[in-house]
């Protein structure tokens, strides 16, 4: 048997950028205003609703954004919160937009926590790093999130709560 091996140089889609380092905002000890960014990925709403019941806050706001797309500039600009929690990164495009939205929020001074499945969290971290936000806060839950029962999603949200509580304490 003959095998022909051809080596090709392929560009990394994340690339190395010359971006400046982005300041990641600390999470305040007292969270009065919480904002939830739901990218309308199946079951993201269940995770965010569960989390909102487990964190003490005075005011809650929620944005739904289109799947596979960024939050609108208006949504980003109108964020007035002590913490934004974004969910969920469970595939390539939704993870990409989740991270890029979190970076936009961090740039304007809003601390964020992004929730990704464990399969896509390494990609999320690499993407954040390529944009100068290597310290972006990413919480991992078991993959997959889409297509799972509400009970399974609640147990995965419980995993996220433990990690989030460590971040905010």
MDTraj code that builds the backbone (N, CA, C; nanometers):
import mdtraj as md
import numpy as np

residues = "UNK UNK UNK UNK UNK UNK UNK UNK UNK UNK UNK UNK UNK UNK UNK UNK UNK UNK UNK UNK UNK UNK UNK UNK UNK UNK UNK UNK UNK UNK UNK UNK UNK UNK UNK UNK UNK UNK UNK UNK UNK UNK UNK UNK UNK UNK UNK UNK UNK UNK UNK UNK UNK UNK UNK UNK UNK UNK UNK UNK UNK UNK UNK UNK UNK UNK UNK UNK UNK UNK UNK UNK UNK UNK UNK UNK UNK UNK UNK UNK UNK UNK UNK UNK UNK UNK UNK UNK UNK UNK UNK UNK UNK UNK UNK UNK UNK UNK UNK UNK UNK UNK UNK UNK UNK UNK UNK UNK UNK UNK UNK UNK UNK UNK UNK UNK UNK UNK UNK UNK UNK UNK UNK UNK UNK UNK UNK UNK UNK UNK UNK UNK UNK UNK UNK UNK UNK UNK UNK UNK UNK UNK UNK UNK UNK UNK UNK UNK UNK UNK UNK UNK UNK UNK UNK UNK UNK UNK UNK UNK UNK UNK UNK UNK UNK UNK UNK UNK UNK".split()
xyz = np.array([
    [0.0851, -0.1164, 0.0000],
    [0.0000, 0.0000, 0.0000],
    [0.0899, 0.1230, 0.0000],
    [0.0500, 0.2179, -0.0798],
    [0.1230, 0.3444, -0.0863],
    [0.0387, 0.4536, -0.0221],
    [0.1050, 0.5371, 0.0552],
    [0.0377, 0.6504, 0.1195],
    [0.1142, 0.7758, 0.0821],
    [0.0431, 0.8713, 0.0330],
    [0.1061, 0.9990, -0.0011],
    [0.0727, 1.0982, 0.1089],
    [0.1744, 1.1503, 0.1738],
    [0.1540, 1.2455, 0.2821],
    [0.1894, 1.3843, 0.2309],
    [0.0963, 1.4726, 0.2463],
    [0.1176, 1.6117, 0.2065],
    [0.1024, 1.6978, 0.3301],
    [0.2049, 1.7734, 0.3582],
    [0.1963, 1.8652, 0.4716],
    [0.1553, 2.0029, 0.4203],
    [0.0634, 2.0610, 0.4900],
    [0.0188, 2.1959, 0.4556],
    [0.0160, 2.2802, 0.5816],
    [0.0486, 2.4033, 0.5624],
    [0.0421, 2.4962, 0.6751],
    [-0.0986, 2.5539, 0.6775],
    [-0.1636, 2.5425, 0.7913],
    [-0.3008, 2.5898, 0.8064],
    [-0.3015, 2.7020, 0.9095],
    [-0.3746, 2.8062, 0.8797],
    [-0.3847, 2.9167, 0.9743],
    [-0.4778, 2.8809, 1.0885],
    [-0.4379, 2.9145, 1.2074],
    [-0.5236, 2.8973, 1.3240],
    [-0.6336, 3.0030, 1.3156],
    [-0.7611, 2.9657, 1.3194],
    [-0.8668, 3.0655, 1.3080],
    [-0.8675, 3.1637, 1.4250],
    [-0.8068, 3.1254, 1.5360],
    [-0.7982, 3.2172, 1.6496],
    [-0.6839, 3.3152, 1.6306],
    [-0.5817, 3.2724, 1.5622],
    [-0.4658, 3.3556, 1.5305],
    [-0.4021, 3.4163, 1.6534],
    [-0.2861, 3.4716, 1.6320],
    [-0.2214, 3.5526, 1.7343],
    [-0.2499, 3.6960, 1.6952],
    [-0.3007, 3.7713, 1.7873],
    [-0.3319, 3.9098, 1.7562],
    [-0.2412, 4.0013, 1.8358],
    [-0.2348, 4.1220, 1.7910],
    [-0.1575, 4.2228, 1.8621],
    [-0.2486, 4.3031, 1.9542],
    [-0.3621, 4.2450, 1.9920],
    [-0.4569, 4.3176, 2.0753],
    [-0.3931, 4.3567, 2.2071],
    [-0.4397, 4.4673, 2.2553],
    [-0.3973, 4.5086, 2.3877],
    [-0.4674, 4.4207, 2.4897],
    [-0.4041, 4.4082, 2.6046],
    [-0.4650, 4.3302, 2.7116],
    [-0.5900, 4.4023, 2.7619],
    [-0.6964, 4.3283, 2.7778],
    [-0.8226, 4.3850, 2.8250],
    [-0.8316, 4.3649, 2.9754],
    [-0.8640, 4.4718, 3.0441],
    [-0.8783, 4.4656, 3.1901],
    [-1.0067, 4.3892, 3.2231],
    [-0.9919, 4.2828, 3.3004],
    [-1.1074, 4.2056, 3.3458],
    [-1.1478, 4.2617, 3.4814],
    [-1.2724, 4.3004, 3.4917],
    [-1.3235, 4.3679, 3.6103],
    [-1.3484, 4.2702, 3.7248],
    [-1.3122, 4.3102, 3.8460],
    [-1.3407, 4.2231, 3.9608],
    [-1.4908, 4.2203, 3.9891],
    [-1.5355, 4.1091, 4.0423],
    [-1.6766, 4.0973, 4.0806],
    [-1.6922, 4.1607, 4.2184],
    [-1.7874, 4.2525, 4.2324],
    [-1.8043, 4.3162, 4.3637],
    [-1.8559, 4.2177, 4.4684],
    [-1.8261, 4.2456, 4.5938],
    [-1.8710, 4.1586, 4.7035],
    [-2.0229, 4.1632, 4.7193],
    [-2.0804, 4.2805, 4.6995],
    [-2.2262, 4.2952, 4.7083],
    [-2.2819, 4.3190, 4.5690],
    [-2.3635, 4.2261, 4.5248],
    [-2.4234, 4.2378, 4.3918],
    [-2.5663, 4.2880, 4.4085],
    [-2.5878, 4.4131, 4.3700],
    [-2.7229, 4.4696, 4.3768],
    [-2.7979, 4.4453, 4.2464],
    [-2.7288, 4.4653, 4.1348],
    [-2.7935, 4.4514, 4.0041],
    [-2.7259, 4.3403, 3.9247],
    [-2.8060, 4.2441, 3.8836],
    [-2.7587, 4.1296, 3.8065],
    [-2.8257, 4.1334, 3.6702],
    [-2.7473, 4.1092, 3.5662],
    [-2.8053, 4.0990, 3.4326],
    [-2.7727, 3.9618, 3.3761],
    [-2.8712, 3.9013, 3.3145],
    [-2.8558, 3.7692, 3.2536],
    [-2.8642, 3.7844, 3.1022],
    [-2.7624, 3.7382, 3.0323],
    [-2.7597, 3.7398, 2.8863],
    [-2.7896, 3.5991, 2.8376],
    [-2.9072, 3.5806, 2.7807],
    [-2.9517, 3.4521, 2.7294],
    [-2.9321, 3.4538, 2.5784],
    [-2.8419, 3.3691, 2.5284],
    [-2.8198, 3.3664, 2.3842],
    [-2.9206, 3.2755, 2.3130],
    [-3.0252, 3.2394, 2.3817],
    [-3.1368, 3.1577, 2.3317],
    [-3.0921, 3.0206, 2.2803],
    [-2.9763, 2.9772, 2.3228],
    [-2.9341, 2.8391, 2.2983],
    [-3.0273, 2.7505, 2.3812],
    [-3.0729, 2.6366, 2.3289],
    [-3.1626, 2.5531, 2.4078],
    [-3.1073, 2.5266, 2.5481],
    [-3.1916, 2.5513, 2.6465],
    [-3.1664, 2.5302, 2.7896],
    [-3.0844, 2.6401, 2.8578],
    [-3.0368, 2.7387, 2.7848],
    [-2.9658, 2.8506, 2.8484],
    [-3.0586, 2.9208, 2.9472],
    [-3.1862, 2.9343, 2.9111],
    [-3.2822, 3.0017, 2.9995],
    [-3.3000, 2.9267, 3.1318],
    [-3.2988, 2.7948, 3.1282],
    [-3.3141, 2.7163, 3.2511],
    [-3.1940, 2.7383, 3.3424],
    [-3.0751, 2.7368, 3.2844],
    [-2.9536, 2.7602, 3.3632],
    [-2.9577, 2.8981, 3.4272],
    [-2.9886, 2.9996, 3.3486],
    [-2.9887, 3.1375, 3.3995],
    [-3.0968, 3.1581, 3.5049],
    [-3.2148, 3.1020, 3.4849],
    [-3.3215, 3.1147, 3.5849],
    [-3.2802, 3.0492, 3.7168],
    [-3.2193, 2.9326, 3.7083],
    [-3.1736, 2.8618, 3.8278],
    [-3.0690, 2.9451, 3.9018],
    [-2.9742, 2.9992, 3.8279],
    [-2.8682, 3.0805, 3.8874],
    [-2.9250, 3.2064, 3.9523],
    [-3.0213, 3.2700, 3.8874],
    [-3.0770, 3.3946, 3.9417],
    [-3.1452, 3.3729, 4.0764],
    [-3.1916, 3.2522, 4.1006],
    [-3.2563, 3.2214, 4.2292],
    [-3.1543, 3.1910, 4.3389],
    [-3.0295, 3.1660, 4.3012],
    [-2.9263, 3.1267, 4.3961],
    [-2.8320, 3.2403, 4.4358],
    [-2.8419, 3.3547, 4.3687],
    [-2.7529, 3.4677, 4.3969],
    [-2.8365, 3.5810, 4.4554],
    [-2.7871, 3.6408, 4.5627],
    [-2.8575, 3.7536, 4.6241],
    [-2.8345, 3.8798, 4.5421],
    [-2.9440, 3.9462, 4.5031],
    [-2.9354, 4.0701, 4.4274],
    [-3.0650, 4.1474, 4.4483],
    [-3.0576, 4.2783, 4.4247],
    [-3.1752, 4.3648, 4.4400],
    [-3.2549, 4.3734, 4.3098],
    [-3.1826, 4.3929, 4.1995],
    [-3.2478, 4.4140, 4.0698],
    [-3.1986, 4.3102, 3.9701],
    [-3.2900, 4.2624, 3.8875],
    [-3.2580, 4.1645, 3.7847],
    [-3.3062, 4.2158, 3.6505],
    [-3.2208, 4.2038, 3.5521],
    [-3.2598, 4.2359, 3.4153],
    [-3.2152, 4.1188, 3.3283],
    [-3.2881, 4.0939, 3.2217],
    [-3.2562, 3.9812, 3.1353],
    [-3.2672, 4.0252, 2.9905],
    [-3.1666, 3.9862, 2.9115],
    [-3.1691, 4.0121, 2.7679],
    [-3.1676, 3.8795, 2.6952],
    [-3.2524, 3.8683, 2.5953],
    [-3.2451, 3.7559, 2.5024],
    [-3.1843, 3.8100, 2.3750],
    [-3.0868, 3.7415, 2.3247],
    [-3.0264, 3.7835, 2.1991],
    [-3.0403, 3.6708, 2.0981],
    [-3.0282, 3.7017, 1.9719],
    [-3.0451, 3.5961, 1.8719],
    [-2.9340, 3.4920, 1.8800],
    [-2.9677, 3.3661, 1.8528],
    [-2.8632, 3.2631, 1.8536],
    [-2.7666, 3.2851, 1.7373],
    [-2.6418, 3.2516, 1.7596],
    [-2.5427, 3.2621, 1.6532],
    [-2.5156, 3.4037, 1.6079],
    [-2.5367, 3.4993, 1.6964],
    [-2.5158, 3.6404, 1.6622],
    [-2.4764, 3.7154, 1.7887],
    [-2.4159, 3.8329, 1.7709],
    [-2.3784, 3.9100, 1.8896],
    [-2.4983, 3.9802, 1.9511],
    [-2.4803, 4.0239, 2.0756],
    [-2.5804, 4.1132, 2.1359],
    [-2.5753, 4.2440, 2.0579],
    [-2.6863, 4.3136, 2.0528],
    [-2.6886, 4.4413, 1.9809],
    [-2.6053, 4.5437, 2.0583],
    [-2.5581, 4.6433, 1.9871],
    [-2.4831, 4.7510, 2.0525],
    [-2.5685, 4.8170, 2.1600],
    [-2.6974, 4.8307, 2.1321],
    [-2.7894, 4.8914, 2.2295],
    [-2.7972, 4.8063, 2.3561],
    [-2.8059, 4.6747, 2.3421],
    [-2.8096, 4.5876, 2.4591],
    [-2.6823, 4.6018, 2.5417],
    [-2.5683, 4.6013, 2.4753],
    [-2.4407, 4.6149, 2.5458],
    [-2.4328, 4.7500, 2.6164],
    [-2.4664, 4.8565, 2.5457],
    [-2.4566, 4.9918, 2.6015],
    [-2.5524, 5.0145, 2.7179],
    [-2.6656, 4.9462, 2.7176],
    [-2.7670, 4.9676, 2.8216],
    [-2.7455, 4.8855, 2.9481],
    [-2.6392, 4.8090, 2.9525],
    [-2.6131, 4.7287, 3.0708],
    [-2.5728, 4.8194, 3.1868],
    [-2.6490, 4.8137, 3.2920],
    [-2.6202, 4.8840, 3.4169],
    [-2.6304, 4.7796, 3.5267],
    [-2.5212, 4.7071, 3.5488],
    [-2.5268, 4.5965, 3.6443],
    [-2.3919, 4.5798, 3.7130],
    [-2.3973, 4.5155, 3.8287],
    [-2.2759, 4.4823, 3.9025],
    [-2.2117, 4.3554, 3.8481],
    [-2.2920, 4.2731, 3.7805],
    [-2.2439, 4.1476, 3.7252],
    [-2.3339, 4.1047, 3.6101],
    [-2.2715, 4.0553, 3.5032],
    [-2.3459, 3.9973, 3.3911],
    [-2.3077, 3.8499, 3.3810],
    [-2.4088, 3.7651, 3.3732],
    [-2.3850, 3.6219, 3.3528],
    [-2.4402, 3.5866, 3.2152],
    [-2.3553, 3.5256, 3.1337],
    [-2.3902, 3.4926, 2.9966],
    [-2.3988, 3.3416, 2.9800],
    [-2.5025, 3.2942, 2.9103],
    [-2.5168, 3.1509, 2.8847],
    [-2.5809, 3.1319, 2.7477],
    [-2.5445, 3.0335, 2.6791],
    [-2.4482, 2.9304, 2.7096],
    [-2.3635, 2.9030, 2.5866],
    [-2.2416, 2.8586, 2.6111],
    [-2.1500, 2.8187, 2.5049],
    [-2.1505, 2.6676, 2.4930],
    [-2.2188, 2.6174, 2.3918],
    [-2.2364, 2.4729, 2.3769],
    [-2.2100, 2.4271, 2.2333],
    [-2.1628, 2.5211, 2.1498],
    [-2.1236, 2.4892, 2.0128],
    [-2.0258, 2.5976, 1.9673],
    [-1.9750, 2.5872, 1.8492],
    [-1.8738, 2.6818, 1.8026],
    [-1.9214, 2.8255, 1.7908],
    [-2.0325, 2.8469, 1.7205],
    [-2.0768, 2.9849, 1.6989],
    [-2.1322, 3.0482, 1.8261],
    [-2.2085, 2.9731, 1.9046],
    [-2.2642, 3.0337, 2.0268],
    [-2.1545, 3.0635, 2.1282],
    [-2.0518, 2.9795, 2.1335],
    [-1.9397, 3.0042, 2.2230],
    [-1.8631, 3.1287, 2.1783],
    [-1.8424, 3.1418, 2.0492],
    [-1.7722, 3.2584, 1.9960],
    [-1.8431, 3.3868, 2.0338],
    [-1.9724, 3.3946, 2.0071],
    [-2.0469, 3.5176, 2.0364],
    [-2.0582, 3.5413, 2.1858],
    [-2.0686, 3.4361, 2.2633],
    [-2.0738, 3.4493, 2.4089],
    [-1.9474, 3.5186, 2.4600],
    [-1.8322, 3.4722, 2.4155],
    [-1.7042, 3.5296, 2.4582],
    [-1.6906, 3.6733, 2.4086],
    [-1.7242, 3.6980, 2.2827],
    [-1.7108, 3.8342, 2.2296],
    [-1.8049, 3.9320, 2.2991],
    [-1.9254, 3.8881, 2.3337],
    [-2.0165, 3.9743, 2.4110],
    [-1.9601, 4.0013, 2.5496],
    [-1.9047, 3.8987, 2.6133],
    [-1.8455, 3.9166, 2.7468],
    [-1.7303, 4.0168, 2.7406],
    [-1.6494, 4.0089, 2.6382],
    [-1.5375, 4.1019, 2.6227],
    [-1.5887, 4.2452, 2.6062],
    [-1.6925, 4.2642, 2.5272],
    [-1.7505, 4.3990, 2.5110],
    [-1.7990, 4.4530, 2.6453],
    [-1.8649, 4.3686, 2.7236],
    [-1.9137, 4.4116, 2.8549],
    [-1.7982, 4.4448, 2.9484],
    [-1.6953, 4.3624, 2.9477],
    [-1.5779, 4.3888, 3.0318],
    [-1.5127, 4.5208, 2.9919],
    [-1.5044, 4.5487, 2.8635],
    [-1.4437, 4.6736, 2.8164],
    [-1.5182, 4.7961, 2.8679],
    [-1.6481, 4.7825, 2.8854],
    [-1.7242, 4.8981, 2.9350],
    [-1.7381, 4.8982, 3.0862],
    [-1.6716, 4.8043, 3.1538],
    [-1.6646, 4.8080, 3.2988],
    [-1.7553, 4.7123, 3.3733],
    [-1.8270, 4.6246, 3.3032],
    [-1.9169, 4.5292, 3.3682],
    [-1.8480, 4.3941, 3.3837],
    [-1.8322, 4.3463, 3.5077],
    [-1.7750, 4.2128, 3.5263],
    [-1.8682, 4.1062, 3.4686],
    [-1.8088, 4.0010, 3.4150],
    [-1.8886, 3.8952, 3.3524],
    [-1.8458, 3.7579, 3.4001],
    [-1.9403, 3.6654, 3.3886],
    [-1.9129, 3.5227, 3.4020],
    [-1.9843, 3.4563, 3.2845],
    [-1.9103, 3.3781, 3.2079],
    [-1.9668, 3.3091, 3.0924],
    [-1.9759, 3.1601, 3.1230],
    [-2.0868, 3.1003, 3.0853],
    [-2.1088, 2.9579, 3.1114],
    [-2.0956, 2.8804, 2.9805],
    [-2.0018, 2.7846, 2.9809],
    [-1.9750, 2.7030, 2.8624],
    [-1.9727, 2.5560, 2.9013],
    [-2.0070, 2.4725, 2.8062],
    [-1.9913, 2.3292, 2.8309],
    [-1.8423, 2.2963, 2.8319],
    [-1.8073, 2.1885, 2.9005],
    [-1.6663, 2.1535, 2.9160],
    [-1.5979, 2.1220, 2.7834],
    [-1.6717, 2.0847, 2.6822],
    [-1.6127, 2.0577, 2.5506],
    [-1.5711, 2.1880, 2.4831],
    [-1.6483, 2.2968, 2.5038],
    [-1.6206, 2.4225, 2.4362],
    [-1.5486, 2.5257, 2.5231],
    [-1.5316, 2.4983, 2.6512],
    [-1.4620, 2.5923, 2.7398],
    [-1.3165, 2.6152, 2.6975],
    [-1.2412, 2.5114, 2.6573],
    [-1.1041, 2.5385, 2.6116],
    [-1.0999, 2.6337, 2.4912],
    [-1.1924, 2.6154, 2.3979],
    [-1.2013, 2.7070, 2.2836],
    [-1.2339, 2.8478, 2.3321],
    [-1.3286, 2.8597, 2.4264],
    [-1.3664, 2.9911, 2.4796],
    [-1.2459, 3.0611, 2.5414],
    [-1.1670, 2.9870, 2.6171],
    [-1.0477, 3.0452, 2.6809],
    [-0.9439, 3.0880, 2.5766],
    [-0.9245, 3.0055, 2.4772],
    [-0.8276, 3.0389, 2.3715],
    [-0.8738, 3.1616, 2.2929],
    [-1.0012, 3.1689, 2.2634],
    [-1.0557, 3.2852, 2.1929],
    [-1.0388, 3.4112, 2.2774],
    [-1.0733, 3.4026, 2.4045],
    [-1.0581, 3.5180, 2.4943],
    [-0.9119, 3.5617, 2.4981],
    [-0.8228, 3.4658, 2.5087],
    [-0.6792, 3.4974, 2.5126],
    [-0.6358, 3.5675, 2.3841],
    [-0.6840, 3.5212, 2.2697],
    [-0.6448, 3.5822, 2.1423],
    [-0.6950, 3.7257, 2.1298],
    [-0.7978, 3.7609, 2.2062],
    [-0.8504, 3.8980, 2.2066],
    [-0.7952, 3.9803, 2.3226],
    [-0.6989, 3.9271, 2.3943],
    [-0.6370, 4.0024, 2.5035],
    [-0.7096, 3.9903, 2.6357],
    [-0.8021, 3.8940, 2.6471],
    [-0.8818, 3.8784, 2.7686],
    [-0.8599, 3.7393, 2.8288],
    [-0.7341, 3.7037, 2.8489],
    [-0.7007, 3.5689, 2.8966],
    [-0.7621, 3.5368, 3.0327],
    [-0.7912, 3.6378, 3.1118],
    [-0.8458, 3.6164, 3.2461],
    [-0.9987, 3.6182, 3.2502],
    [-1.0634, 3.6178, 3.1346],
    [-1.2096, 3.6180, 3.1303],
    [-1.2627, 3.5021, 3.2140],
    [-1.3644, 3.5282, 3.2954],
    [-1.4190, 3.4259, 3.3859],
    [-1.5137, 3.3338, 3.3089],
    [-1.4766, 3.2054, 3.3045],
    [-1.5570, 3.1064, 3.2332],
    [-1.5858, 2.9906, 3.3277],
    [-1.7126, 2.9579, 3.3392],
    [-1.7587, 2.8477, 3.4229],
    [-1.7918, 2.7304, 3.3305],
    [-1.7454, 2.6124, 3.3696],
    [-1.7684, 2.4928, 3.2893],
    [-1.8780, 2.4056, 3.3492],
    [-1.9635, 2.3563, 3.2611],
    [-2.0622, 2.2557, 3.2984],
    [-2.0511, 2.1404, 3.1987],
    [-2.1024, 2.0265, 3.2368],
    [-2.0909, 1.9072, 3.1526],
    [-2.1629, 1.9260, 3.0189],
    [-2.0987, 1.8806, 2.9135],
    [-2.1538, 1.8837, 2.7780],
    [-2.2376, 1.7576, 2.7563],
    [-2.3441, 1.7629, 2.6788],
    [-2.4033, 1.8771, 2.6109],
    [-2.5104, 1.9441, 2.6962],
    [-2.5475, 2.0631, 2.6556],
    [-2.6581, 2.1330, 2.7214],
    [-2.7849, 2.1224, 2.6369],
    [-2.7717, 2.1421, 2.5078],
    [-2.8877, 2.1318, 2.4188],
    [-2.9360, 1.9871, 2.4151],
    [-3.0676, 1.9700, 2.4072],
    [-3.1252, 1.8377, 2.3923],
    [-3.1358, 1.7566, 2.5202],
    [-3.1109, 1.8175, 2.6350],
    [-3.1171, 1.7470, 2.7624],
    [-3.2466, 1.7807, 2.8366],
    [-3.2853, 1.6939, 2.9280],
    [-3.4066, 1.7167, 3.0066],
    [-3.3846, 1.8306, 3.1051],
    [-3.4933, 1.8877, 3.1524],
    [-3.4835, 1.9973, 3.2486],
    [-3.4129, 1.9524, 3.3763],
    [-3.4346, 1.8296, 3.4193],
    [-3.3683, 1.7782, 3.5393],
    [-3.2171, 1.7724, 3.5230],
    [-3.1727, 1.7267, 3.4079],
    [-3.0282, 1.7211, 3.3810],
    [-2.9716, 1.8624, 3.3775],
    [-3.0425, 1.9532, 3.3136],
    [-2.9939, 2.0915, 3.3039],
    [-2.9871, 2.1553, 3.4418],
    [-3.0841, 2.1276, 3.5277],
    [-3.0796, 2.1823, 3.6646],
    [-2.9580, 2.1288, 3.7408],
    [-2.9235, 2.0025, 3.7217],
    [-2.8055, 1.9490, 3.7907],
    [-2.6780, 2.0126, 3.7353],
    [-2.6768, 2.0438, 3.6081],
    [-2.5603, 2.1120, 3.5495],
    [-2.5549, 2.2575, 3.5937],
    [-2.6710, 2.3177, 3.6094],
    [-2.6750, 2.4549, 3.6620],
    [-2.6240, 2.4563, 3.8054],
    [-2.6521, 2.3498, 3.8784],
    [-2.6021, 2.3388, 4.0158],
    [-2.4491, 2.3345, 4.0172],
    [-2.3892, 2.2686, 3.9181],
    [-2.2428, 2.2693, 3.9036],
    [-2.1931, 2.4120, 3.8835],
    [-2.2642, 2.4861, 3.8007],
    [-2.2248, 2.6251, 3.7728],
    [-2.2370, 2.7111, 3.8977],
    [-2.3422, 2.6898, 3.9758],
    [-2.3637, 2.7690, 4.0979],
    [-2.2451, 2.7554, 4.1921],
    [-2.1970, 2.6338, 4.2115],
    [-2.0827, 2.6135, 4.3011],
    [-1.9631, 2.6966, 4.2553],
    [-1.9346, 2.6957, 4.1255],
    [-1.8220, 2.7712, 4.0714],
    [-1.8450, 2.9222, 4.0824],
    [-1.9685, 2.9643, 4.0537],
    [-2.0009, 3.1074, 4.0593],
    [-1.9916, 3.1591, 4.2021],
    [-2.0414, 3.0827, 4.2958],
    [-2.0345, 3.1260, 4.4364],
    [-1.8897, 3.1432, 4.4825],
    [-1.8001, 3.0593, 4.4347],
    [-1.6580, 3.0764, 4.4675],
    [-1.6045, 3.2058, 4.4066],
    [-1.6497, 3.2392, 4.2872],
    [-1.6032, 3.3603, 4.2202],
    [-1.6536, 3.4878, 4.2870],
    [-1.7747, 3.4814, 4.3429],
    [-1.8331, 3.6043, 4.3995],
    [-1.8103, 3.6173, 4.5499],
    [-1.7475, 3.5177, 4.6115],
    [-1.7260, 3.5288, 4.7566],
    [-1.5926, 3.5934, 4.7888],
])
top = md.Topology()
chain = top.add_chain()
for i, resn in enumerate(residues, 1):
    res = top.add_residue(resn, chain, resSeq=i)
    for name in ("N", "CA", "C"):
        top.add_atom(name, md.element.get_by_symbol(name[0]), res)
traj = md.Trajectory(xyz[None], top)
